[in-house]
Amino acid sequence: MTEWQPIETAPKSGTDIIVMYIDIDTQFVRIAFWLDYEWDPSVNGWWTYDCGEDELMAPIYAPTHWMPLPEPPK
């Protein structure tokens, strides 16, 4: 099994990954990806998830750890 890794090591290529963040002492896990801010290159981009449209993961929900998605079942 893959171990959790610091978010700083996560790929920023738009690849779906599993991320974890903590809110009020509760761990949340979701699939997310890095979205570059195309309209202003001075903005670094952000972690987001697809919820019908791109949704910013607000700084209070910034992921702290990540791991790759597992292989799908066969």
N, C-alpha and C positions, 0 to 999 in steps of 0.2 A: 504494500500500500504506500502511496505517496504521502510524504509528510507536509504539513503546512510550512510555507516559506514566507519570509518577509515580503510585504507588498512592493517594496523597492526593487525586488528582483523579478517582478511579473512582466510578461511580454506586453508591449504597448503597440502591437501590430493589428489590433482589432479582433484578435482571437478570443473566443469565449473561454473563460476560466471560472473556477469556483472561488468566490471571495468570502471573507468573514469580517464582520464588524461587530462592535459591542455598543448597545444602547441601553442605558439604565440597568447595568449589570446582566444583560441578556445577550447571548451570542446569536447573531443572525448570519445565515449562510444563503448565498444566492449566486446565480450565474450572472456574470458581468463581463464587460469588455472596455478597453480604453478607447475613447473617442477624441481624436484631435479636433481642436477648434480651428476649422479651416478659414474662417472669416477674419481671424486676427492671429497671425503667427506668434505674437508676443504672449498669447495665452497658452499655457502648457497643455490644456485638455483636461479630461476628467474621466473617472470610472463611471460607467453607466450600465443600465440594463434595459432590455427591450420590453416595454409595457404598452405595446400598441404604437408608441412613438418613443423617441429617445428621452429618457428621464435622467437628470443629473442626480448622482448620489451626493447629497448635500454634505458639506464638510463634517457635520456631526455624525454622518453615516459613512465616513471615509473608511474603506477597508484597510485592515492592518495586516492581513495575511491572505495567501492565495495557494491554490494547487490546480494542476491541470484537470480537465474533465477526464473521467475514466473512459475506457473503450466501451462503445455501446454493446449490448448483448447480441449474440449471434443466433 
